[in-house]
C-alpha cells in the first residue's frame, strides 16, 4: 500500500481542481487575457502542484520510509532513504 492511500480521495480532488485551473489558463490565453493576469494564475497553479508534491513527500516519509526503516532487513531502509533523497532532488528541480 502506498503512503497516500488513506488520502487518495482528497488527493484526487485536489488534482482535479488543479486540472480545472490549467483549463482556465488555456481559456485565458485563447481569450487574450492580460499577461500579468495569466502569470498570476500560473503562479497559483504552480503553488497548488507544489502543495500536492509536498503532501506526497510527507506521506512517503511517514509511511513508506518509516515502514522500511522498521523492517528486519537493514538494506530496505537504506534503499528507501536513497529513493527519498532522489525524489527530493527531482522535486527541487535538480
Order of alpha helices (4+ residues) and beta strands (2+ residues): alpha-alpha-alpha-alpha
